[in-house]
Amino acid sequence: MSKRIVKSKYFHFILLLDIVTCIIRFALAKTYSNNIVIESMCVVILIFLSIFAFIDKEQNIVSDKLLIIAVAIWIIMIGGYIAMAREEGLALLLFSLGGSFLGGIIFLICYLITKGQVGGGDVKLSFVMGLFLTIERILPVIIYGTLFCSICSIILLIMKKTTLKSTVPLVPFLHIGLCITLMMM
């Protein structure tokens, strides 16, 4: 890991947020699914979204290679679950595909309406996020993430730090939306 990344305050913020999220999720939360596969999928996408958030903030891209790696890990996790518990695994597969479809369609519509202001990488990422988060969690992540992004953008506009034509990396806000969702659900 490069020294520049480790020295970054944003990197430390992401790391701290992930640790706090996991502590609240597993130690303090009164309700969670009690399904180790679903919980593992949440942690895996949290880690990936942390990486994507850092890259998006620094370079304004969502890496296709990392998306492919994430999908490969999801396939292994779902395949293993189906092999161990067929009915529950198939049910999770359907919920995952539903989440992927819902997340992807929402961002695809935003991409088309905004004529590219929402990036193609954000659309692909939302499809992948839906696989891990399922139809149950993807919508709150999107709502919290975009709401937080909107609030921050309005504040930046008021402070004249940005313009209406400026772009804001969305993935860091989706990461915050995921943390909020995992702490609350």
N, C-alpha and C positions, 0 to 999 in steps of 0.2 A: 504494500500500500504506500502510495507516495506521501512524502512528508507534508506536501501542500494540503492534501485531503485531511490528514490527521490533525493539522493545525487549524483547520477551518472551524469557525464557530458554528456554522450551519450543520456541519457533520456532527459536532457534539450535541447540538439541539436535537437532531434526528435520533441519535443514539439514546439520549436521555428520554425522549418521548417514547421510543420503542420499549425501553426498559420499564418505564412507568406504566405503559399500556399493558405489558405482560404481567406485571405485578398485580395491577388492579384486576385484570381479566382472570388470572388464575388463583390469586390469593384472597382477594377481597370480594369478588363478585359472588353473589349468592346463587345466581343461576347461570349455568353454561351447559352446553349440550351433553356433557359426560361422554361424548363420542370422541375418542382419541384421534380418529382420522379427520373429523371436521375441525377440531381444535388445531391439529397439525397443519391443516390447509390454511387456517387463519394466520398461523405464525409464519408459514412459508410466504404467503402473499404479503404479509407485513414486512418481512425482510426484503423481498423483491421490490416492494413499493418504496422502501427506504432508499434502495439503490437507484431506482428510477427517479425518485424525487431529487436526489443529489445531482444526478446527471442532467435532468431537465433544467434545474436551476442554473447549473454551470454552463451547459451547452445548448439548451433548448431543443433537445432531441429525446426520443424514446427509442432505445436500442432494439432493433429487430432481433439481433442475436440473443439478447437477454430474454426477449419475449418467447423465442423458440425454446430456450432452456426452461423457462417457467412452464410452458405447455408440456414439455417432455416430463418434467417432474410431476405435473398434475396427472398425466396419463399413467405414470408408474403408481402414483398414490391411489387413483381410482381403480386401476387394474388390479392392484393388490387387494383392495377392499372388496371388489367384486369376487375375487378368487376366494377370499376368506369368508365373506358373508354375502352371498349372492343377492338376496332380496334387498337388504339394506344398501348394498353397493350399487345396485341398479337404481334404487330410489334416489340415492345421492347423485348418481350420474344424471338423472333427469333434472334434479334441482340445479345441478351445476350448469347443464346445458341451457336451462331456462334463465339462470342468472347471466350467463354469457350473452344470450340473445337479448335480454332486457337491457343490460348495460351497453352492449354494442349498438343496439338500435337507437337508444337515447342519444349516444354521442354521434352516431352517424347522421341522425336528423340535425343535431346541432352543427355538425361539420357542413352539411348541405345548406342550412339556413344562413350560417355566418360566412359562407363562401371561403372556408379555409381558416377563419380566425381560431376555431378549435382545430387543432392539428390532426393529421391522419394518424400520428403515433398515439395520440390520446384515444382515438377510436379503437385502435388495435389493443391498446392497454386495457380499455374498459371491457372488451371481449374476454381478455385473459383474466382480469379481476373477477368477472362474473363466474368463471369456471371455479375459482377457489372460494369465492364468497357465497355462492349459490343465490338463488332467487330471493332468499330470505334476507340477505345482508347487503346486496349490491345497491339497492335503492337508497337506503339511509346513507351509505358512503357517498354516493353521488350527490345527494341533497346537502349533507353537511359540508362536503368538499366545495361544491359550487357556491353555496351560501357564504362560506368563509372567504372564498376567492372574491366574490362580489363585494363583500364588506370591505376587504382590504383594498380592492380596486377603487371603490368609492372614496375611501380615505386618501389613497394616493392621488386621485383626481382633485379632491378638495385641497390637498397640500401642494398641488401643482408639481408633483414629482413624476407624473405620467400624463399622457394625453389619451383621447378616445381612440386614436389609431395605434397606440402602443399595444404590445402583446405581453401577457403575463404567463409564466409557466404554470400550467394547471396541476401537474402531478404533485408538487409539494402540498397543495391544498387537498387533493384526493388522499394523500397520505394522512393528513390531519383528520380528514373525514373518516378514514378507516380506523384511526386510533380512537376517535370519539365513539364510533359504532361498536368497536370491540369492548370498550369500557362500559357501554350502556347495555349491550345485549348479552 
